[in-house]
């Protein structure tokens, strides 16, 4: 039963976000809107069904903390490339420390 719900919810949510991405400019947003948010929402819906709203709320806070850490990682990577003219591989490897600090800090805040 859960597999059927996962298939229907995932397909429906992916379709909605893909349509939204197709409307927006540039068209590269279609892939972005078609994947990450739809998977997160489908997973959240399954979590609510399987474990309840309180557990899902905690998981949602974890998703938000992870998104913030990812945003910081991307910003630091871009800053290293622009400021020090580093290659992308070196800048992204160097920015992992910022991601790790932010992710662990956010994780500790979410657990409280």
LUMKE-406141 format. One record per atom (N, C-alpha, C): residue number from 1; residue in one letter; atom name; x, y, z. Coordinates in nm, 3 decimals, decimal comma, always signed. Atoms other than C-alpha are relative to their C-alpha. Layout:
BEGIN
<rec num="NUM" residu="a" atome="CA" x="X" y="Y" z="Z"/>
...
//
This chain:
BEGIN
<rec num="1" residu="x" atome="N" x="+0,082" y="-0,120" z="+0,000"/>
<rec num="1" residu="x" atome="CA" x="+0,000" y="+0,000" z="+0,000"/>
<rec num="1" residu="x" atome="C" x="+0,087" y="+0,127" z="+0,000"/>
<rec num="2" residu="x" atome="N" x="-0,088" y="-0,116" z="-0,006"/>
<rec num="2" residu="x" atome="CA" x="+0,281" y="+0,239" z="+0,089"/>
<rec num="2" residu="x" atome="C" x="+0,072" y="+0,022" z="-0,132"/>
<rec num="3" residu="x" atome="N" x="-0,067" y="-0,012" z="+0,128"/>
<rec num="3" residu="x" atome="CA" x="+0,453" y="+0,164" z="-0,240"/>
<rec num="3" residu="x" atome="C" x="-0,091" y="+0,065" z="-0,104"/>
<rec num="4" residu="x" atome="N" x="+0,097" y="-0,061" z="+0,094"/>
<rec num="4" residu="x" atome="CA" x="+0,138" y="+0,256" z="-0,436"/>
<rec num="4" residu="x" atome="C" x="-0,015" y="+0,148" z="+0,031"/>
<rec num="5" residu="x" atome="N" x="+0,012" y="-0,141" z="-0,038"/>
<rec num="5" residu="x" atome="CA" x="+0,098" y="+0,579" z="-0,240"/>
<rec num="5" residu="x" atome="C" x="+0,125" y="+0,077" z="-0,040"/>
<rec num="6" residu="x" atome="N" x="-0,127" y="-0,065" z="+0,034"/>
<rec num="6" residu="x" atome="CA" x="+0,466" y="+0,661" z="-0,292"/>
<rec num="6" residu="x" atome="C" x="+0,007" y="+0,027" z="-0,151"/>
<rec num="7" residu="x" atome="N" x="+0,000" y="-0,014" z="+0,145"/>
<rec num="7" residu="x" atome="CA" x="+0,429" y="+0,606" z="-0,667"/>
<rec num="7" residu="x" atome="C" x="-0,094" y="+0,112" z="-0,044"/>
<rec num="8" residu="x" atome="N" x="+0,099" y="-0,101" z="+0,040"/>
<rec num="8" residu="x" atome="CA" x="+0,114" y="+0,820" z="-0,699"/>
<rec num="8" residu="x" atome="C" x="+0,040" y="+0,139" z="+0,050"/>
<rec num="9" residu="x" atome="N" x="-0,036" y="-0,130" z="-0,057"/>
<rec num="9" residu="x" atome="CA" x="+0,225" y="+1,100" z="-0,464"/>
<rec num="9" residu="x" atome="C" x="+0,126" y="+0,055" z="-0,066"/>
<rec num="10" residu="x" atome="N" x="-0,124" y="-0,044" z="+0,063"/>
<rec num="10" residu="x" atome="CA" x="+0,574" y="+1,115" z="-0,610"/>
<rec num="10" residu="x" atome="C" x="-0,022" y="+0,046" z="-0,142"/>
<rec num="11" residu="x" atome="N" x="+0,028" y="-0,038" z="+0,139"/>
<rec num="11" residu="x" atome="CA" x="+0,449" y="+1,121" z="-0,969"/>
<rec num="11" residu="x" atome="C" x="-0,080" y="+0,127" z="-0,011"/>
<rec num="12" residu="x" atome="N" x="+0,084" y="-0,120" z="+0,003"/>
<rec num="12" residu="x" atome="CA" x="+0,186" y="+1,384" z="-0,897"/>
<rec num="12" residu="x" atome="C" x="+0,081" y="+0,124" z="+0,039"/>
<rec num="13" residu="x" atome="N" x="-0,077" y="-0,115" z="-0,047"/>
<rec num="13" residu="x" atome="CA" x="+0,420" y="+1,612" z="-0,707"/>
<rec num="13" residu="x" atome="C" x="+0,109" y="+0,037" z="-0,100"/>
<rec num="14" residu="x" atome="N" x="-0,102" y="-0,027" z="+0,101"/>
<rec num="14" residu="x" atome="CA" x="+0,699" y="+1,576" z="-0,966"/>
<rec num="14" residu="x" atome="C" x="-0,063" y="+0,070" z="-0,120"/>
<rec num="15" residu="x" atome="N" x="+0,068" y="-0,061" z="+0,115"/>
<rec num="15" residu="x" atome="CA" x="+0,450" y="+1,662" z="-1,241"/>
<rec num="15" residu="x" atome="C" x="-0,036" y="+0,146" z="+0,027"/>
<rec num="16" residu="x" atome="N" x="+0,037" y="-0,138" z="-0,035"/>
<rec num="16" residu="x" atome="CA" x="+0,328" y="+1,975" z="-1,060"/>
<rec num="16" residu="x" atome="C" x="+0,123" y="+0,090" z="-0,001"/>
<rec num="17" residu="x" atome="N" x="-0,120" y="-0,083" z="-0,004"/>
<rec num="17" residu="x" atome="CA" x="+0,680" y="+2,103" z="-0,996"/>
<rec num="17" residu="x" atome="C" x="+0,065" y="+0,012" z="-0,139"/>
<rec num="18" residu="x" atome="N" x="-0,054" y="-0,009" z="+0,136"/>
<rec num="18" residu="x" atome="CA" x="+0,792" y="+2,019" z="-1,351"/>
<rec num="18" residu="x" atome="C" x="-0,080" y="+0,100" z="-0,082"/>
<rec num="19" residu="x" atome="N" x="+0,082" y="-0,098" z="+0,071"/>
<rec num="19" residu="x" atome="CA" x="+0,497" y="+2,219" z="-1,488"/>
<rec num="19" residu="x" atome="C" x="+0,034" y="+0,141" z="+0,046"/>
<rec num="20" residu="x" atome="N" x="-0,039" y="-0,130" z="-0,053"/>
<rec num="20" residu="x" atome="CA" x="+0,589" y="+2,509" z="-1,260"/>
<rec num="20" residu="x" atome="C" x="+0,135" y="+0,043" z="-0,056"/>
<rec num="21" residu="x" atome="N" x="-0,131" y="-0,031" z="+0,055"/>
<rec num="21" residu="x" atome="CA" x="+0,949" y="+2,489" z="-1,377"/>
<rec num="21" residu="x" atome="C" x="-0,006" y="+0,033" z="-0,148"/>
<rec num="22" residu="x" atome="N" x="+0,015" y="-0,029" z="+0,141"/>
<rec num="22" residu="x" atome="CA" x="+0,835" y="+2,490" z="-1,739"/>
<rec num="22" residu="x" atome="C" x="-0,053" y="+0,139" z="-0,027"/>
<rec num="23" residu="x" atome="N" x="+0,057" y="-0,134" z="+0,014"/>
<rec num="23" residu="x" atome="CA" x="+0,650" y="+2,816" z="-1,685"/>
<rec num="23" residu="x" atome="C" x="+0,105" y="+0,107" z="+0,025"/>
<rec num="24" residu="x" atome="N" x="-0,099" y="-0,100" z="-0,041"/>
<rec num="24" residu="x" atome="CA" x="+0,942" y="+2,998" z="-1,524"/>
<rec num="24" residu="x" atome="C" x="+0,115" y="+0,009" z="-0,100"/>
<rec num="25" residu="x" atome="N" x="-0,118" y="-0,021" z="+0,084"/>
<rec num="25" residu="x" atome="CA" x="+1,243" y="+3,140" z="-1,704"/>
<rec num="25" residu="x" atome="C" x="+0,121" y="+0,009" z="+0,091"/>
<rec num="26" residu="x" atome="N" x="-0,035" y="+0,080" z="+0,116"/>
<rec num="26" residu="x" atome="CA" x="+1,515" y="+3,021" z="-1,757"/>
<rec num="26" residu="x" atome="C" x="-0,054" y="-0,142" z="+0,015"/>
<rec num="27" residu="x" atome="N" x="+0,055" y="+0,135" z="+0,002"/>
<rec num="27" residu="x" atome="CA" x="+1,410" y="+2,669" z="-1,850"/>
<rec num="27" residu="x" atome="C" x="+0,079" y="-0,096" z="+0,089"/>
<rec num="28" residu="x" atome="N" x="-0,079" y="+0,088" z="-0,088"/>
<rec num="28" residu="x" atome="CA" x="+1,687" y="+2,524" z="-1,633"/>
<rec num="28" residu="x" atome="C" x="-0,066" y="-0,019" z="+0,135"/>
<rec num="29" residu="x" atome="N" x="+0,074" y="+0,018" z="-0,125"/>
<rec num="29" residu="x" atome="CA" x="+1,453" y="+2,576" z="-1,338"/>
<rec num="29" residu="x" atome="C" x="-0,088" y="-0,124" z="-0,003"/>
<rec num="30" residu="x" atome="N" x="+0,089" y="+0,116" z="+0,010"/>
<rec num="30" residu="x" atome="CA" x="+1,240" y="+2,289" z="-1,469"/>
<rec num="30" residu="x" atome="C" x="+0,061" y="-0,121" z="+0,071"/>
<rec num="31" residu="x" atome="N" x="-0,065" y="+0,113" z="-0,066"/>
<rec num="31" residu="x" atome="CA" x="+1,494" y="+2,030" z="-1,353"/>
<rec num="31" residu="x" atome="C" x="+0,010" y="+0,020" z="+0,150"/>
<rec num="32" residu="x" atome="N" x="-0,011" y="-0,031" z="-0,142"/>
<rec num="32" residu="x" atome="CA" x="+1,544" y="+2,202" z="-1,020"/>
<rec num="32" residu="x" atome="C" x="-0,133" y="-0,019" z="+0,070"/>
<rec num="33" residu="x" atome="N" x="+0,132" y="+0,012" z="-0,060"/>
<rec num="33" residu="x" atome="CA" x="+1,173" y="+2,226" z="-0,949"/>
<rec num="33" residu="x" atome="C" x="-0,058" y="-0,140" z="-0,014"/>
<rec num="34" residu="x" atome="N" x="+0,054" y="+0,133" z="+0,021"/>
<rec num="34" residu="x" atome="CA" x="+1,111" y="+1,876" z="-1,079"/>
<rec num="34" residu="x" atome="C" x="+0,057" y="-0,104" z="+0,093"/>
<rec num="35" residu="x" atome="N" x="-0,064" y="+0,105" z="-0,078"/>
<rec num="35" residu="x" atome="CA" x="+1,341" y="+1,696" z="-0,841"/>
<rec num="35" residu="x" atome="C" x="-0,006" y="+0,023" z="+0,151"/>
<rec num="36" residu="x" atome="N" x="-0,018" y="-0,011" z="-0,146"/>
<rec num="36" residu="x" atome="CA" x="+1,436" y="+1,817" z="-0,494"/>
<rec num="36" residu="x" atome="C" x="-0,128" y="+0,030" z="+0,077"/>
<rec num="37" residu="x" atome="N" x="+0,119" y="-0,027" z="-0,081"/>
<rec num="37" residu="x" atome="CA" x="+1,113" y="+1,978" z="-0,371"/>
<rec num="37" residu="x" atome="C" x="-0,103" y="-0,112" z="-0,007"/>
<rec num="38" residu="x" atome="N" x="+0,101" y="+0,105" z="+0,013"/>
<rec num="38" residu="x" atome="CA" x="+0,895" y="+1,699" z="-0,507"/>
<rec num="38" residu="x" atome="C" x="+0,038" y="-0,123" z="+0,081"/>
<rec num="39" residu="x" atome="N" x="-0,045" y="+0,115" z="-0,079"/>
<rec num="39" residu="x" atome="CA" x="+1,104" y="+1,426" z="-0,347"/>
<rec num="39" residu="x" atome="C" x="-0,017" y="+0,031" z="+0,149"/>
<rec num="40" residu="x" atome="N" x="+0,015" y="-0,037" z="-0,141"/>
<rec num="40" residu="x" atome="CA" x="+1,107" y="+1,614" z="-0,015"/>
<rec num="40" residu="x" atome="C" x="-0,147" y="-0,003" z="+0,042"/>
<rec num="41" residu="x" atome="N" x="+0,142" y="+0,000" z="-0,035"/>
<rec num="41" residu="x" atome="CA" x="+0,729" y="+1,662" z="-0,021"/>
<rec num="41" residu="x" atome="C" x="-0,059" y="-0,141" z="+0,003"/>
<rec num="42" residu="x" atome="N" x="+0,049" y="+0,138" z="+0,000"/>
<rec num="42" residu="x" atome="CA" x="+0,660" y="+1,300" z="-0,113"/>
<rec num="42" residu="x" atome="C" x="+0,050" y="-0,074" z="+0,124"/>
<rec num="43" residu="x" atome="N" x="-0,055" y="+0,063" z="-0,120"/>
<rec num="43" residu="x" atome="CA" x="+0,892" y="+1,184" z="+0,165"/>
<rec num="43" residu="x" atome="C" x="-0,069" y="+0,050" z="+0,125"/>
<rec num="44" residu="x" atome="N" x="+0,070" y="-0,057" z="-0,115"/>
<rec num="44" residu="x" atome="CA" x="+0,724" y="+1,420" z="+0,409"/>
<rec num="44" residu="x" atome="C" x="-0,140" y="-0,057" z="+0,014"/>
<rec num="45" residu="x" atome="N" x="+0,134" y="+0,058" z="-0,005"/>
<rec num="45" residu="x" atome="CA" x="+0,379" y="+1,289" z="+0,316"/>
<rec num="45" residu="x" atome="C" x="+0,005" y="-0,143" z="+0,052"/>
<rec num="46" residu="x" atome="N" x="-0,015" y="+0,137" z="-0,050"/>
<rec num="46" residu="x" atome="CA" x="+0,495" y="+0,932" z="+0,373"/>
<rec num="46" residu="x" atome="C" x="+0,037" y="-0,003" z="+0,148"/>
<rec num="47" residu="x" atome="N" x="-0,039" y="-0,007" z="-0,141"/>
<rec num="47" residu="x" atome="CA" x="+0,653" y="+1,030" z="+0,703"/>
<rec num="47" residu="x" atome="C" x="-0,119" y="+0,032" z="+0,088"/>
<rec num="48" residu="x" atome="N" x="+0,121" y="-0,033" z="-0,077"/>
<rec num="48" residu="x" atome="CA" x="+0,326" y="+1,184" z="+0,822"/>
<rec num="48" residu="x" atome="C" x="-0,087" y="-0,124" z="+0,013"/>
<rec num="49" residu="x" atome="N" x="+0,084" y="+0,120" z="-0,005"/>
<rec num="49" residu="x" atome="CA" x="+0,137" y="+0,868" z="+0,730"/>
<rec num="49" residu="x" atome="C" x="+0,060" y="-0,109" z="+0,088"/>
<rec num="50" residu="x" atome="N" x="-0,064" y="+0,109" z="-0,073"/>
<rec num="50" residu="x" atome="CA" x="+0,392" y="+0,633" z="+0,885"/>
<rec num="50" residu="x" atome="C" x="+0,028" y="+0,033" z="+0,146"/>
<rec num="51" residu="x" atome="N" x="-0,048" y="-0,032" z="-0,135"/>
<rec num="51" residu="x" atome="CA" x="+0,507" y="+0,822" z="+1,196"/>
<rec num="51" residu="x" atome="C" x="-0,076" y="+0,112" z="+0,069"/>
<rec num="52" residu="x" atome="N" x="+0,076" y="-0,106" z="-0,063"/>
<rec num="52" residu="x" atome="CA" x="+0,265" y="+1,109" z="+1,260"/>
<rec num="52" residu="x" atome="C" x="+0,057" y="+0,139" z="-0,027"/>
<rec num="53" residu="x" atome="N" x="-0,034" y="-0,139" z="+0,030"/>
<rec num="53" residu="x" atome="CA" x="+0,275" y="+1,486" z="+1,240"/>
<rec num="53" residu="x" atome="C" x="+0,117" y="+0,053" z="+0,082"/>
<rec num="54" residu="x" atome="N" x="-0,108" y="-0,052" z="-0,084"/>
<rec num="54" residu="x" atome="CA" x="+0,510" y="+1,552" z="+1,532"/>
<rec num="54" residu="x" atome="C" x="+0,137" y="-0,047" z="-0,051"/>
<rec num="55" residu="x" atome="N" x="-0,125" y="+0,051" z="+0,055"/>
<rec num="55" residu="x" atome="CA" x="+0,781" y="+1,328" z="+1,390"/>
<rec num="55" residu="x" atome="C" x="+0,032" y="+0,067" z="-0,133"/>
<rec num="56" residu="x" atome="N" x="-0,020" y="-0,065" z="+0,129"/>
<rec num="56" residu="x" atome="CA" x="+0,731" y="+1,480" z="+1,045"/>
<rec num="56" residu="x" atome="C" x="+0,045" y="+0,145" z="+0,018"/>
<rec num="57" residu="x" atome="N" x="-0,042" y="-0,138" z="-0,027"/>
<rec num="57" residu="x" atome="CA" x="+0,767" y="+1,830" z="+1,193"/>
<rec num="57" residu="x" atome="C" x="+0,149" y="+0,005" z="+0,033"/>
<rec num="58" residu="x" atome="N" x="-0,143" y="+0,005" z="-0,034"/>
<rec num="58" residu="x" atome="CA" x="+1,104" y="+1,734" z="+1,336"/>
<rec num="58" residu="x" atome="C" x="+0,085" y="-0,028" z="-0,125"/>
<rec num="59" residu="x" atome="N" x="-0,070" y="+0,030" z="+0,124"/>
<rec num="59" residu="x" atome="CA" x="+1,212" y="+1,586" z="+1,004"/>
<rec num="59" residu="x" atome="C" x="+0,002" y="+0,122" z="-0,093"/>
<rec num="60" residu="x" atome="N" x="+0,005" y="-0,121" z="+0,082"/>
<rec num="60" residu="x" atome="CA" x="+1,102" y="+1,906" z="+0,829"/>
<rec num="60" residu="x" atome="C" x="+0,103" y="+0,102" z="+0,046"/>
<rec num="61" residu="x" atome="N" x="-0,104" y="-0,089" z="-0,052"/>
<rec num="61" residu="x" atome="CA" x="+1,324" y="+2,112" z="+1,057"/>
<rec num="61" residu="x" atome="C" x="+0,138" y="-0,048" z="-0,043"/>
<rec num="62" residu="x" atome="N" x="-0,128" y="+0,054" z="+0,047"/>
<rec num="62" residu="x" atome="CA" x="+1,609" y="+1,880" z="+0,962"/>
<rec num="62" residu="x" atome="C" x="+0,023" y="+0,032" z="-0,147"/>
<rec num="63" residu="x" atome="N" x="-0,010" y="-0,035" z="+0,142"/>
<rec num="63" residu="x" atome="CA" x="+1,535" y="+1,940" z="+0,592"/>
<rec num="63" residu="x" atome="C" x="+0,039" y="+0,147" z="-0,017"/>
<rec num="64" residu="x" atome="N" x="-0,030" y="-0,143" z="+0,008"/>
<rec num="64" residu="x" atome="CA" x="+1,544" y="+2,315" z="+0,647"/>
<rec num="64" residu="x" atome="C" x="+0,145" y="+0,026" z="+0,041"/>
<rec num="65" residu="x" atome="N" x="-0,139" y="-0,016" z="-0,044"/>
<rec num="65" residu="x" atome="CA" x="+1,872" y="+2,292" z="+0,838"/>
<rec num="65" residu="x" atome="C" x="+0,097" y="-0,048" z="-0,108"/>
<rec num="66" residu="x" atome="N" x="-0,085" y="+0,050" z="+0,109"/>
<rec num="66" residu="x" atome="CA" x="+2,022" y="+2,084" z="+0,558"/>
<rec num="66" residu="x" atome="C" x="+0,003" y="+0,095" z="-0,118"/>
<rec num="67" residu="x" atome="N" x="+0,006" y="-0,096" z="+0,111"/>
<rec num="67" residu="x" atome="CA" x="+1,906" y="+2,335" z="+0,298"/>
<rec num="67" residu="x" atome="C" x="+0,084" y="+0,124" z="+0,031"/>
<rec num="68" residu="x" atome="N" x="-0,081" y="-0,116" z="-0,039"/>
<rec num="68" residu="x" atome="CA" x="+2,068" y="+2,620" z="+0,490"/>
<rec num="68" residu="x" atome="C" x="+0,149" y="-0,033" z="-0,010"/>
<rec num="69" residu="x" atome="N" x="-0,141" y="+0,041" z="+0,010"/>
<rec num="69" residu="x" atome="CA" x="+2,396" y="+2,427" z="+0,516"/>
<rec num="69" residu="x" atome="C" x="+0,043" y="-0,012" z="-0,146"/>
<rec num="70" residu="x" atome="N" x="-0,032" y="+0,011" z="+0,143"/>
<rec num="70" residu="x" atome="CA" x="+2,384" y="+2,353" z="+0,142"/>
<rec num="70" residu="x" atome="C" x="+0,015" y="+0,138" z="-0,063"/>
<rec num="71" residu="x" atome="N" x="-0,007" y="-0,137" z="+0,052"/>
<rec num="71" residu="x" atome="CA" x="+2,318" y="+2,721" z="+0,065"/>
<rec num="71" residu="x" atome="C" x="+0,133" y="+0,064" z="+0,040"/>
<rec num="72" residu="x" atome="N" x="-0,128" y="-0,057" z="-0,046"/>
<rec num="72" residu="x" atome="CA" x="+2,617" y="+2,826" z="+0,278"/>
<rec num="72" residu="x" atome="C" x="+0,117" y="-0,062" z="-0,076"/>
<rec num="73" residu="x" atome="N" x="-0,105" y="+0,068" z="+0,076"/>
<rec num="73" residu="x" atome="CA" x="+2,836" y="+2,567" z="+0,106"/>
<rec num="73" residu="x" atome="C" x="+0,012" y="+0,058" z="-0,140"/>
<rec num="74" residu="x" atome="N" x="-0,002" y="-0,056" z="+0,135"/>
<rec num="74" residu="x" atome="CA" x="+2,737" y="+2,701" z="-0,236"/>
<rec num="74" residu="x" atome="C" x="+0,054" y="+0,142" z="+0,001"/>
<rec num="75" residu="x" atome="N" x="-0,047" y="-0,138" z="-0,008"/>
<rec num="75" residu="x" atome="CA" x="+2,798" y="+3,063" z="-0,130"/>
<rec num="75" residu="x" atome="C" x="+0,150" y="+0,005" z="+0,024"/>
<rec num="76" residu="x" atome="N" x="-0,144" y="+0,001" z="-0,029"/>
<rec num="76" residu="x" atome="CA" x="+3,142" y="+2,984" z="+0,014"/>
<rec num="76" residu="x" atome="C" x="+0,078" y="-0,048" z="-0,123"/>
<rec num="77" residu="x" atome="N" x="-0,065" y="+0,049" z="+0,121"/>
<rec num="77" residu="x" atome="CA" x="+3,234" y="+2,786" z="-0,298"/>
<rec num="77" residu="x" atome="C" x="+0,009" y="+0,110" z="-0,105"/>
<rec num="78" residu="x" atome="N" x="+0,001" y="-0,109" z="+0,097"/>
<rec num="78" residu="x" atome="CA" x="+3,132" y="+3,073" z="-0,525"/>
<rec num="78" residu="x" atome="C" x="+0,094" y="+0,112" z="+0,042"/>
<rec num="79" residu="x" atome="N" x="-0,088" y="-0,106" z="-0,051"/>
<rec num="79" residu="x" atome="CA" x="+3,315" y="+3,324" z="-0,304"/>
<rec num="79" residu="x" atome="C" x="+0,146" y="-0,038" z="-0,021"/>
<rec num="80" residu="x" atome="N" x="-0,139" y="+0,044" z="+0,020"/>
<rec num="80" residu="x" atome="CA" x="+3,636" y="+3,117" z="-0,317"/>
<rec num="80" residu="x" atome="C" x="+0,040" y="+0,007" z="-0,147"/>
<rec num="81" residu="x" atome="N" x="-0,030" y="-0,006" z="+0,143"/>
<rec num="81" residu="x" atome="CA" x="+3,615" y="+3,093" z="-0,695"/>
<rec num="81" residu="x" atome="C" x="+0,018" y="+0,145" z="-0,045"/>
<rec num="82" residu="x" atome="N" x="-0,004" y="-0,140" z="+0,044"/>
<rec num="82" residu="x" atome="CA" x="+3,547" y="+3,464" z="-0,742"/>
<rec num="82" residu="x" atome="C" x="+0,115" y="+0,077" z="+0,066"/>
<rec num="83" residu="x" atome="N" x="-0,098" y="-0,079" z="-0,075"/>
<rec num="83" residu="x" atome="CA" x="+3,781" y="+3,601" z="-0,474"/>
<rec num="83" residu="x" atome="C" x="+0,142" y="-0,043" z="-0,027"/>
<rec num="84" residu="x" atome="N" x="-0,136" y="+0,051" z="+0,012"/>
<rec num="84" residu="x" atome="CA" x="+4,082" y="+3,375" z="-0,515"/>
<rec num="84" residu="x" atome="C" x="+0,027" y="-0,069" z="-0,134"/>
<rec num="85" residu="x" atome="N" x="-0,014" y="+0,056" z="+0,134"/>
<rec num="85" residu="x" atome="CA" x="+4,027" y="+3,255" z="-0,872"/>
<rec num="85" residu="x" atome="C" x="+0,039" y="-0,149" z="+0,005"/>
<rec num="86" residu="x" atome="N" x="-0,029" y="+0,144" z="-0,013"/>
<rec num="86" residu="x" atome="CA" x="+4,032" y="+2,889" z="-0,760"/>
<rec num="86" residu="x" atome="C" x="-0,079" y="-0,079" z="-0,103"/>
<rec num="87" residu="x" atome="N" x="+0,076" y="+0,092" z="+0,084"/>
<rec num="87" residu="x" atome="CA" x="+3,926" y="+2,600" z="-0,977"/>
<rec num="87" residu="x" atome="C" x="-0,118" y="-0,053" z="+0,081"/>
<rec num="88" residu="x" atome="N" x="+0,123" y="+0,043" z="-0,066"/>
<rec num="88" residu="x" atome="CA" x="+3,580" y="+2,464" z="-0,899"/>
<rec num="88" residu="x" atome="C" x="+0,024" y="-0,119" z="+0,093"/>
<rec num="89" residu="x" atome="N" x="-0,024" y="+0,119" z="-0,083"/>
<rec num="89" residu="x" atome="CA" x="+3,709" y="+2,130" z="-0,765"/>
<rec num="89" residu="x" atome="C" x="+0,069" y="+0,038" z="+0,131"/>
<rec num="90" residu="x" atome="N" x="-0,071" y="-0,042" z="-0,121"/>
<rec num="90" residu="x" atome="CA" x="+3,950" y="+2,296" z="-0,521"/>
<rec num="90" residu="x" atome="C" x="-0,089" y="+0,085" z="+0,090"/>
<rec num="91" residu="x" atome="N" x="+0,089" y="-0,086" z="-0,079"/>
<rec num="91" residu="x" atome="CA" x="+3,696" y="+2,558" z="-0,411"/>
<rec num="91" residu="x" atome="C" x="-0,108" y="-0,082" z="+0,069"/>
<rec num="92" residu="x" atome="N" x="+0,106" y="+0,081" z="-0,061"/>
<rec num="92" residu="x" atome="CA" x="+3,423" y="+2,300" z="-0,352"/>
<rec num="92" residu="x" atome="C" x="+0,055" y="-0,092" z="+0,108"/>
<rec num="93" residu="x" atome="N" x="-0,061" y="+0,083" z="-0,104"/>
<rec num="93" residu="x" atome="CA" x="+3,659" y="+2,072" z="-0,161"/>
<rec num="93" residu="x" atome="C" x="+0,035" y="+0,084" z="+0,123"/>
<rec num="94" residu="x" atome="N" x="-0,035" y="-0,089" z="-0,111"/>
<rec num="94" residu="x" atome="CA" x="+3,773" y="+2,367" z="+0,052"/>
<rec num="94" residu="x" atome="C" x="-0,123" y="+0,046" z="+0,077"/>
<rec num="95" residu="x" atome="N" x="+0,122" y="-0,050" z="-0,065"/>
<rec num="95" residu="x" atome="CA" x="+3,416" y="+2,475" z="+0,126"/>
<rec num="95" residu="x" atome="C" x="-0,070" y="-0,107" z="+0,084"/>
<rec num="96" residu="x" atome="N" x="+0,065" y="+0,107" z="-0,077"/>
<rec num="96" residu="x" atome="CA" x="+3,326" y="+2,139" z="+0,279"/>
<rec num="96" residu="x" atome="C" x="+0,009" y="+0,028" z="+0,150"/>
<rec num="97" residu="x" atome="N" x="-0,013" y="-0,033" z="-0,142"/>
<rec num="97" residu="x" atome="CA" x="+3,455" y="+2,265" z="+0,615"/>
<rec num="97" residu="x" atome="C" x="-0,113" y="+0,093" z="+0,044"/>
<rec num="98" residu="x" atome="N" x="+0,110" y="-0,091" z="-0,034"/>
<rec num="98" residu="x" atome="CA" x="+3,198" y="+2,548" z="+0,611"/>
<rec num="98" residu="x" atome="C" x="-0,131" y="-0,076" z="+0,006"/>
<rec num="99" residu="x" atome="N" x="+0,122" y="+0,080" z="-0,002"/>
<rec num="99" residu="x" atome="CA" x="+2,924" y="+2,301" z="+0,523"/>
<rec num="99" residu="x" atome="C" x="-0,008" y="-0,085" z="+0,126"/>
<rec num="100" residu="x" atome="N" x="-0,002" y="+0,089" z="-0,116"/>
<rec num="100" residu="x" atome="CA" x="+3,029" y="+2,063" z="+0,800"/>
<rec num="100" residu="x" atome="C" x="-0,030" y="+0,077" z="+0,128"/>
<rec num="101" residu="x" atome="N" x="+0,025" y="-0,081" z="-0,120"/>
<rec num="101" residu="x" atome="CA" x="+3,034" y="+2,337" z="+1,065"/>
<rec num="101" residu="x" atome="C" x="-0,147" y="+0,042" z="+0,006"/>
<rec num="102" residu="x" atome="N" x="+0,139" y="-0,043" z="+0,004"/>
<rec num="102" residu="x" atome="CA" x="+2,694" y="+2,470" z="+0,955"/>
<rec num="102" residu="x" atome="C" x="-0,095" y="-0,117" z="+0,021"/>
<rec num="103" residu="x" atome="N" x="+0,089" y="+0,115" z="-0,012"/>
<rec num="103" residu="x" atome="CA" x="+2,538" y="+2,125" z="+0,923"/>
<rec num="103" residu="x" atome="C" x="-0,002" y="-0,055" z="+0,142"/>
<rec num="104" residu="x" atome="N" x="-0,005" y="+0,050" z="-0,138"/>
<rec num="104" residu="x" atome="CA" x="+2,657" y="+2,008" z="+1,265"/>
<rec num="104" residu="x" atome="C" x="-0,067" y="+0,099" z="+0,095"/>
<rec num="105" residu="x" atome="N" x="+0,064" y="-0,100" z="-0,085"/>
<rec num="105" residu="x" atome="CA" x="+2,552" y="+2,336" z="+1,427"/>
<rec num="105" residu="x" atome="C" x="-0,151" y="-0,001" z="-0,016"/>
<rec num="106" residu="x" atome="N" x="+0,145" y="+0,005" z="+0,024"/>
<rec num="106" residu="x" atome="CA" x="+2,208" y="+2,322" z="+1,265"/>
<rec num="106" residu="x" atome="C" x="-0,060" y="-0,128" z="+0,056"/>
<rec num="107" residu="x" atome="N" x="+0,048" y="+0,128" z="-0,051"/>
<rec num="107" residu="x" atome="CA" x="+2,172" y="+1,956" z="+1,357"/>
<rec num="107" residu="x" atome="C" x="-0,014" y="+0,004" z="+0,153"/>
<rec num="108" residu="x" atome="N" x="+0,008" y="-0,013" z="-0,145"/>
<rec num="108" residu="x" atome="CA" x="+2,248" y="+2,035" z="+1,722"/>
<rec num="108" residu="x" atome="C" x="-0,116" y="+0,089" z="+0,041"/>
<rec num="109" residu="x" atome="N" x="+0,115" y="-0,086" z="-0,032"/>
<rec num="109" residu="x" atome="CA" x="+1,990" y="+2,316" z="+1,717"/>
<rec num="109" residu="x" atome="C" x="-0,132" y="-0,071" z="-0,022"/>
<rec num="110" residu="x" atome="N" x="+0,124" y="+0,071" z="+0,030"/>
<rec num="110" residu="x" atome="CA" x="+1,725" y="+2,091" z="+1,563"/>
<rec num="110" residu="x" atome="C" x="-0,029" y="-0,104" z="+0,105"/>
<rec num="111" residu="x" atome="N" x="+0,020" y="+0,105" z="-0,101"/>
<rec num="111" residu="x" atome="CA" x="+1,779" y="+1,820" z="+1,824"/>
<rec num="111" residu="x" atome="C" x="-0,054" y="+0,054" z="+0,131"/>
<rec num="112" residu="x" atome="N" x="+0,046" y="-0,055" z="-0,129"/>
<rec num="112" residu="x" atome="CA" x="+1,698" y="+2,055" z="+2,109"/>
<rec num="112" residu="x" atome="C" x="-0,147" y="+0,015" z="+0,004"/>
//
